[in-house]
Amino acid sequence: MSAPIVVLDVPVEENLLPLTALLRTRGLPHRIFEEEGRQVLVVYAEEHVAPVRELYRAWRADEVTISVASGGRANATTPSLNWRQWPVTAAFCVVAIGMFLVIEVFGQQQLIPWLTFQPVDIVGRQLVFYEMGQQYWRLVSPIFLHFGWLHIIFNCLWLWEFGRRTEGVLGELNQFGLIVVIAVVSNGVQFASGGPSIFGGLSGVVYGLLGFAWVAPLLQPAWAIQPPPALMVFMVGWLVAGYLGVLEGLGMGAIANAAHLGGLLAGAALGGLFGAMSRRT
């Protein structure tokens, strides 16, 4: 067996029983012993150091709750509604919902041209698009424009599902930057693909966060944020169905397929970059 590597050195009063039970279920061999009034946790493989430290950090930060069931089996659950742990993800959901309510419920449709990728006006019953100029907020603003209750509800649910995963490992500042970059890329790809048009929604960002959450753990195993394979298959299948015209055929209207694909690829690329950087450091 390899020489032990010290991962944790904590007060003897700290109860590590839930943590050690969880580490066993994750297949992370370790040993805990007392030394000079301290508890020391050691592992025997270098690749186990980061996962153990990340699980301990998440446990102590209340990002996961570990309960030991009968028989010593540990279960880890992530609180899904505690928005204070993922304030950036929650903020984007709140802003998107707020804009939808202002426009659709309170009838402020005059705000729509301020959210489109290009300035737009109606001239003689036709849409006329103008150059963006220096209105650079338009690179991001289409993500706050939604067309119907189902559109906003499902986009926010998916944003919450994937956003809390990525924000949990990146932190607030990096999460904000990640969403903005994905928004710019997905909106830009949609405009380059479809030309001047009115498009919007958070779905490009959703696919970007999905791509990040899938790729990053492949390079940084300590980030246990990868969605279940079945969910990944469903999301990619939905993307393919959009490109094949199935969704429009079902009466769901025009789908910004290019934004979805652009967001997915951008998120996957950023996941690879951040995962590799985290692994090196």
Phi, psi and omega per residue, in radians:
M1 nan 2.519 -3.132
S2 -1.190 2.825 3.127
A3 -1.117 2.486 -3.131
P4 -1.157 2.534 3.114
I5 -2.035 2.139 -3.132
V6 -1.282 2.173 3.135
V7 -1.882 -0.742 -3.101
L8 -2.264 2.524 3.035
D9 -2.431 1.715 -2.976
V10 -2.207 2.879 3.112
P11 -1.039 2.609 -3.098
V12 -1.174 -0.375 3.140
E13 -1.290 -0.298 -3.078
E14 -1.306 2.263 -3.104
N15 -1.476 1.875 -3.125
L16 -1.722 0.138 -3.114
L17 -1.023 -0.821 3.114
P18 -1.065 -0.677 -3.126
L19 -1.148 -0.806 -3.100
T20 -1.142 -0.606 3.077
A21 -1.124 -0.707 3.126
L22 -1.170 -0.700 -3.136
L23 -1.091 -0.607 3.111
R24 -1.155 -0.737 3.140
T25 -1.175 -0.445 3.109
R26 -1.503 0.005 3.132
G27 1.242 0.657 -3.133
L28 -1.951 1.660 -3.139
P29 -1.071 2.378 -3.096
H30 -2.804 3.025 3.069
R31 -2.569 2.464 3.107
I32 -2.079 2.277 3.111
F33 -2.508 2.867 -3.132
E34 -1.725 2.396 3.141
E35 -2.556 1.989 3.112
E36 0.955 0.787 3.084
G37 1.337 0.227 3.119
R38 -2.173 2.690 3.000
Q39 -1.670 2.261 -3.126
V40 -2.082 2.236 3.075
L41 -1.917 2.218 -3.141
V42 -2.156 2.652 3.010
V43 -2.143 3.033 -3.029
Y44 -2.155 0.242 3.104
A45 -2.537 2.363 -3.084
E46 -1.053 -0.619 -3.095
E47 -1.251 -0.170 3.110
H48 -1.597 -0.175 -3.083
V49 -1.113 -0.934 -3.074
A50 -1.105 -0.792 3.123
P51 -1.062 -0.691 3.141
V52 -1.151 -0.770 3.130
R53 -1.108 -0.678 -3.130
E54 -1.198 -0.705 3.105
L55 -1.128 -0.701 3.113
Y56 -1.141 -0.758 3.132
R57 -1.075 -0.816 -3.118
A58 -1.121 -0.644 3.121
W59 -1.134 -0.831 -3.103
R60 -1.245 -0.423 3.097
A61 -1.527 0.084 -3.124
D62 1.076 0.427 3.047
E63 -1.404 -0.401 3.003
V64 -2.340 2.618 3.082
T65 -1.997 2.150 -3.111
I66 -1.812 2.149 3.072
S67 -2.112 2.386 -3.139
V68 -1.737 1.968 -3.129
A69 -1.460 3.099 3.113
S70 -1.082 2.463 -3.088
G71 1.579 0.034 3.066
G72 1.405 0.211 -3.141
R73 -1.468 2.322 -3.101
A74 -1.774 2.463 3.068
N75 -2.126 2.370 3.094
A76 -1.997 2.220 3.125
T77 -2.180 2.536 3.118
T78 -1.829 2.148 3.108
P79 -1.125 2.164 -2.985
S80 -1.629 -0.218 -3.049
L81 -2.018 0.067 3.138
N82 -1.442 1.516 -3.017
W83 -1.146 -0.379 -3.113
R84 -1.132 -0.398 3.114
Q85 -1.388 -0.345 -3.127
W86 -2.333 1.136 -2.993
P87 -1.147 -0.592 -3.119
V88 -1.196 -0.817 3.093
T89 -1.028 -0.788 3.123
A90 -1.085 -0.688 -3.108
A91 -1.120 -0.734 3.126
F92 -1.133 -0.659 3.077
C93 -1.106 -0.785 -3.099
V94 -1.115 -0.770 -3.136
V95 -1.111 -0.769 3.140
A96 -1.086 -0.793 3.124
I97 -1.131 -0.725 3.131
G98 -1.060 -0.785 3.126
M99 -1.118 -0.677 3.125
F100 -1.104 -0.777 -3.132
L101 -1.128 -0.723 -3.141
V102 -1.094 -0.724 -3.069
I103 -1.387 -0.857 -2.997
E104 -1.506 -0.702 -3.066
V105 -1.512 -0.757 -3.099
F106 -1.662 0.081 2.978
G107 1.200 0.549 3.136
Q108 -1.679 1.036 -3.098
Q109 -1.154 -0.283 3.122
Q110 -1.163 -0.195 3.107
L111 -1.424 -0.293 -3.079
I112 -0.998 -0.803 -3.136
P113 -1.063 -0.316 3.101
W114 -1.424 -0.219 -3.116
L115 -1.857 -0.212 -3.098
T116 -1.271 2.790 -3.111
F117 -1.109 -0.610 3.054
Q118 -2.167 2.615 3.017
P119 -1.031 2.429 -3.070
V120 -2.388 2.592 3.110
D121 -2.530 2.798 3.096
I122 -1.830 2.065 3.135
V123 -2.199 2.010 -3.139
G124 1.028 0.728 3.123
R125 1.185 0.296 3.096
Q126 -2.169 2.569 3.078
L127 -1.405 2.262 3.099
V128 -2.075 2.152 -3.112
F129 -1.794 2.518 -3.136
Y130 -2.076 2.911 3.129
E131 -1.152 2.579 -3.138
M132 -1.144 -0.622 -3.098
G133 1.126 -2.310 -3.133
Q134 -1.755 0.318 3.122
Q135 -1.499 1.219 -2.966
Y136 -1.239 -0.249 3.086
W137 -1.098 -0.362 -3.124
R138 -1.186 -0.276 3.054
L139 -1.134 -0.439 -3.092
V140 -1.956 -0.618 -2.930
S141 -0.979 -0.500 3.126
P142 -1.022 -0.358 -3.130
I143 -1.193 -0.285 3.138
F144 -1.680 0.118 -3.128
L145 -1.853 2.054 -3.101
H146 -2.213 2.707 -3.017
F147 -2.147 1.354 3.093
G148 2.004 2.769 -3.083
W149 -1.122 -0.760 -3.136
L150 -1.096 -0.653 -3.133
H151 -1.050 -0.886 -3.078
I152 -1.256 -0.672 -3.089
I153 -1.151 -0.877 -3.097
F154 -1.200 -0.645 3.106
N155 -1.105 -0.728 -3.138
C156 -1.221 -0.644 3.093
L157 -1.112 -0.770 3.121
W158 -1.204 -0.651 3.096
L159 -1.077 -0.718 3.123
W160 -1.152 -0.711 -3.118
E161 -1.076 -0.826 -3.077
F162 -1.577 -0.553 -3.092
G163 -1.153 -0.666 -3.135
R164 -1.213 -0.457 3.063
R165 -1.155 -0.894 -3.069
T166 -1.245 -0.690 -3.136
E167 -1.148 -0.506 3.129
G168 -1.112 -0.488 -3.137
V169 -1.822 -0.400 -3.077
L170 -1.634 -0.524 -3.011
G171 1.555 2.979 -3.004
E172 -1.154 -0.837 -3.050
L173 -1.115 -0.837 3.128
N174 -1.144 -0.616 3.097
Q175 -1.096 -0.759 3.104
F176 -1.047 -0.827 3.120
G177 -1.088 -0.686 3.138
L178 -1.073 -0.822 -3.125
I179 -1.118 -0.742 -3.134
V180 -1.105 -0.790 -3.132
V181 -1.105 -0.776 3.122
I182 -1.088 -0.697 3.124
A183 -1.071 -0.793 -3.138
V184 -1.086 -0.786 -3.117
V185 -1.153 -0.836 -3.081
S186 -1.137 -0.724 3.097
N187 -1.148 -0.728 3.128
G188 -1.110 -0.717 3.125
V189 -1.144 -0.709 3.127
Q190 -1.101 -0.748 3.130
F191 -1.148 -0.746 3.132
A192 -1.119 -0.563 -3.108
S193 -1.440 -0.756 -3.022
G194 -1.827 -0.136 -3.131
G195 1.302 -2.979 -3.128
P196 -1.040 2.160 3.129
S197 -2.945 2.931 3.067
I198 -1.701 1.943 3.105
F199 -2.352 2.806 -3.125
G200 -3.067 3.095 3.112
G201 2.085 2.757 -3.140
L202 -1.487 0.011 -2.995
S203 -1.146 -0.539 3.059
G204 -1.105 -0.713 3.080
V205 -1.168 -0.704 3.112
V206 -0.994 -0.832 3.140
Y207 -1.161 -0.574 3.087
G208 -1.133 -0.775 3.105
L209 -1.149 -0.607 3.063
L210 -1.072 -0.824 3.125
G211 -1.072 -0.715 3.120
F212 -1.109 -0.837 -3.089
A213 -1.137 -0.436 3.141
W214 -1.452 -0.734 -3.014
V215 -1.484 -0.724 -3.044
A216 -0.952 -0.792 -3.137
P217 -1.148 -0.326 3.093
L218 -1.158 -0.496 3.141
L219 -1.795 -0.417 3.106
Q220 -2.260 1.551 -3.075
P221 -1.060 -0.350 3.133
A222 -1.168 -0.350 3.125
W223 -1.544 1.578 -3.110
A224 -1.467 1.163 -3.059
I225 -2.099 0.083 -3.056
Q226 -1.179 2.255 3.118
P227 -1.156 2.776 3.076
P228 -1.034 2.506 -3.139
P229 -0.960 -0.646 -3.138
A230 -1.081 -0.669 3.116
L231 -1.190 -0.686 3.098
M232 -1.098 -0.750 3.117
V233 -1.088 -0.728 3.129
F234 -1.076 -0.813 -3.092
M235 -1.147 -0.746 3.105
V236 -1.171 -0.667 3.085
G237 -1.082 -0.670 3.091
W238 -1.110 -0.688 3.100
L239 -1.104 -0.792 3.129
V240 -1.124 -0.713 3.120
A241 -1.077 -0.619 3.085
G242 -1.130 -0.758 3.137
Y243 -1.178 -0.533 3.136
L244 -1.426 -0.083 3.127
G245 1.455 0.131 -3.103
V246 -1.136 -0.729 -3.075
L247 -1.180 -0.703 3.082
E248 -1.147 -0.625 3.109
G249 -1.141 -0.421 3.107
L250 -1.530 0.100 3.080
G251 1.492 0.383 -3.130
M252 -1.569 0.072 3.100
G253 1.409 -3.072 -3.138
A254 -1.195 2.367 -3.117
I255 -1.937 2.328 3.114
A256 -1.422 1.256 -3.051
N257 -1.101 -0.675 -3.118
A258 -1.121 -0.629 3.091
A259 -1.125 -0.690 3.116
H260 -1.099 -0.846 -3.118
L261 -1.166 -0.759 3.118
G262 -1.067 -0.741 3.110
G263 -1.121 -0.759 3.142
L264 -1.051 -0.811 -3.124
L265 -1.184 -0.689 3.122
A266 -1.129 -0.774 3.128
G267 -1.118 -0.707 3.124
A268 -1.117 -0.726 3.120
A269 -1.118 -0.750 3.121
L270 -1.198 -0.603 3.069
G271 -1.094 -0.730 3.087
G272 -1.114 -0.720 -3.126
L273 -1.153 -0.889 -3.117
F274 -1.163 -0.683 3.122
G275 -1.099 -0.751 3.134
A276 -1.159 -0.719 3.132
M277 -1.116 -0.719 3.133
S278 -1.164 -0.681 -3.140
R279 -1.125 -0.678 -3.116
R280 -1.219 -0.606 -3.082
T281 -1.589 nan nan
